Amino acid sequence: MLKWDNYKRAIEDNFRIIDKDKLDVPFLLNKPQIDFLKNSTDRNVILKARKMGFSSLLLGIAMVKFLFGKNERCVSMSFDKEASAKQLERAKQFLRSYDHINGTDLLKKLKYNSKSELAMEMQQEDGKTYLNTLRIGTAKSSSFGRGDDISFLHLTEVSSIDNLDLLLAGVGEAVVRNSMVTMETTANGFNGFKTFWDEAVLGERGYKTFFYDPSWEYDKTYLDTKKKELGRLYEQEYPSDATSAFLTSGEMYFDMFALQDYMTGAIEPMKV
């Protein structure tokens, strides 16, 4: 389990981020990010509305480990190459802001600085060296991470992965003891991730489940405006619960509006 207040302090004191208005601002954690830090375990799965900031938070945790840990092997996997590129640029933004705030020049002194990996060699007081790495991968490659000794694993938009169990059998088994694994995603219909989520809710997968509806991030006035703008498509973009998130996303065999109507009118079964 994370010492949440230590990570909160490290992120907010050392990193800046590009916000939703494309402004370079201090990385101050929002309510859902703080709630997750407080309640996370070593295995977590997050289902969320859009743009809640969890990819940034988890990458921030990885960067704290990269900068301050020892022999850390951090991996952040996105669902496609474009998303991976954005994650890598965000990681470098964190490192640039750390250098600016602390008067260091670590970005230029990295041992590796490639399209998929950052590596930093550090020296102990006794003169021995150790290596910390941060790798950004594409989750659609099921072989990514095999053979590694991963100390922190972040999987983003896992609902878009073709075979989640196959991925976890590979990269998940590369995670060393006492390490943290977190998956986070928006819903994508009734697919393999939906099955994983349902099993995790029942306690069958060993992952703690978190659902964050849009009220964690947006105020009532904003959401009421969006309801008027989007109409029946509102729940697709801003689901109020996990069931709505899955019903209103992805490719559906049955009409999603009809399913929503049936769910709204459903009553609890009688107890005999």
VENCOR-V158634 format. One record per residue. N is the residue number from 1. SS is DSSP state (h for helix, s for strand, l for the rest). PHI is phi in whole degrees, 0 to 359 (999 if undefined). PSI is psi in whole degrees, -180 to 180 (* if undefined). Layout:
# VENCOR-V158634
<<N	SS	PHI	PSI> <N	SS	PHI	PSI>>
This chain:
# VENCOR-V158634
<<1	l	999	140> <2	l	288	145> <3	l	278	87> <4	h	303	-40> <5	h	291	-31> <6	h	294	-42> <7	h	291	-39> <8	h	301	-47> <9	h	295	-43> <10	h	296	-42> <11	h	292	-49> <12	h	289	-29> <13	h	279	-22> <14	h	238	-12> <15	l	238	149> <16	s	241	162> <17	s	216	154> <18	s	273	118> <19	l	274	-173> <20	l	295	-20> <21	l	264	13> <22	l	63	32> <23	l	256	144> <24	s	276	108> <25	s	228	162> <26	s	301	144> <27	l	276	87> <28	l	260	124> <29	l	292	142> <30	l	269	180> <31	h	300	-49> <32	h	295	-35> <33	h	296	-43> <34	h	293	-42> <35	h	300	-43> <36	h	295	-45> <37	h	304	-41> <38	h	292	-33> <39	h	246	3> <40	l	290	157> <41	l	237	-165> <42	l	278	-10> <43	s	222	117> <44	s	224	147> <45	s	224	127> <46	s	246	124> <47	s	252	133> <48	s	212	164> <49	l	284	174> <50	l	286	150> <51	l	55	55> <52	l	261	-12> <53	l	94	12> <54	h	286	-33> <55	h	297	-41> <56	h	294	-43> <57	h	300	-50> <58	h	292	-35> <59	h	292	-35> <60	h	297	-41> <61	h	298	-44> <62	h	299	-39> <63	h	290	-35> <64	h	299	-45> <65	h	297	-40> <66	h	298	-41> <67	h	279	-38> <68	h	246	-10> <69	l	273	-172> <70	l	222	126> <71	l	56	42> <72	l	275	137> <73	s	236	92> <74	s	262	137> <75	s	229	130> <76	s	238	120> <77	s	245	128> <78	s	254	172> <79	l	273	-12> <80	l	205	173> <81	h	296	-38> <82	h	295	-44> <83	h	294	-37> <84	h	297	-42> <85	h	298	-39> <86	h	294	-39> <87	h	296	-42> <88	h	295	-41> <89	h	294	-36> <90	h	294	-39> <91	h	297	-42> <92	h	292	-32> <93	h	297	-42> <94	h	299	-43> <95	h	291	-40> <96	h	298	-42> <97	h	292	-36> <98	h	299	-45> <99	h	300	-43> <100	h	294	-44> <101	h	291	-37> <102	h	257	1> <103	l	68	30> <104	l	255	-179> <105	l	219	44> <106	h	293	-34> <107	h	302	-38> <108	h	279	-14> <109	h	256	10> <110	l	297	144> <111	l	289	-40> <112	s	229	142> <113	s	212	79> <114	l	251	-170> <115	l	286	-12> <116	l	226	-3> <117	s	208	140> <118	s	246	136> <119	s	222	137> <120	s	228	124> <121	s	265	128> <122	s	240	156> <123	s	242	134> <124	l	277	172> <125	l	297	-30> <126	l	276	4> <127	l	93	-14> <128	l	287	150> <129	s	249	158> <130	s	218	164> <131	s	235	128> <132	s	251	139> <133	s	229	152> <134	s	228	115> <135	s	249	140> <136	s	246	122> <137	s	234	177> <138	s	252	120> <139	l	291	-15> <140	l	284	-7> <141	l	265	104> <142	l	291	-16> <143	l	270	-8> <144	l	299	132> <145	l	91	-12> <146	l	299	134> <147	l	89	-11> <148	l	279	162> <149	l	251	89> <150	s	273	130> <151	s	257	-12> <152	s	206	125> <153	s	233	125> <154	s	237	122> <155	s	245	119> <156	s	252	146> <157	l	52	50> <158	h	291	-15> <159	h	292	-15> <160	h	268	-3> <161	l	281	136> <162	l	296	-43> <163	l	220	92> <164	h	295	-41> <165	h	296	-38> <166	h	294	-41> <167	h	298	-47> <168	h	294	-31> <169	h	294	-26> <170	h	268	-75> <171	l	291	-33> <172	h	296	-34> <173	h	284	-12> <174	h	276	-7> <175	s	285	131> <176	s	279	172> <177	s	297	152> <178	s	60	34> <179	s	247	165> <180	s	252	133> <181	s	237	126> <182	s	226	128> <183	s	253	138> <184	s	219	144> <185	s	192	158> <186	l	274	165> <187	l	284	159> <188	l	216	49> <189	l	77	-166> <190	l	269	85> <191	l	233	-161> <192	h	299	-35> <193	h	292	-37> <194	h	302	-43> <195	h	297	-45> <196	h	300	-45> <197	h	300	-48> <198	h	300	-42> <199	h	293	-37> <200	h	293	-39> <201	h	300	-36> <202	l	279	-1> <203	l	81	20> <204	l	264	-5> <205	l	242	-5> <206	l	78	14> <207	l	248	136> <208	s	280	133> <209	s	262	141> <210	s	229	129> <211	s	241	130> <212	s	239	111> <213	l	278	169> <214	h	295	-19> <215	h	293	-16> <216	h	293	-28> <217	l	245	-29> <218	l	241	145> <219	l	278	170> <220	h	298	-39> <221	h	299	-45> <222	h	297	-46> <223	h	291	-36> <224	h	297	-39> <225	h	296	-42> <226	h	295	-35> <227	h	299	-41> <228	h	291	-38> <229	h	289	-42> <230	h	263	-19> <231	h	61	-130> <232	h	288	-13> <233	h	276	-2> <234	h	302	-47> <235	h	296	-25> <236	h	294	-39> <237	h	269	-30> <238	l	227	68> <239	l	294	139> <240	l	272	-16> <241	l	205	171> <242	h	296	-39> <243	h	299	-46> <244	h	297	-38> <245	h	301	-44> <246	h	284	-38> <247	h	294	-32> <248	l	257	13> <249	l	231	162> <250	l	73	-176> <251	l	271	124> <252	l	250	142> <253	l	288	-43> <254	l	264	155> <255	l	297	127> <256	h	291	-32> <257	h	291	-37> <258	h	296	-42> <259	h	297	-41> <260	h	299	-41> <261	h	296	-42> <262	h	297	-42> <263	h	295	-39> <264	h	296	-38> <265	h	271	-3> <266	l	291	146> <267	l	241	157> <268	l	295	140> <269	l	295	150> <270	l	289	141> <271	l	267	126> <272	l	270	*>>
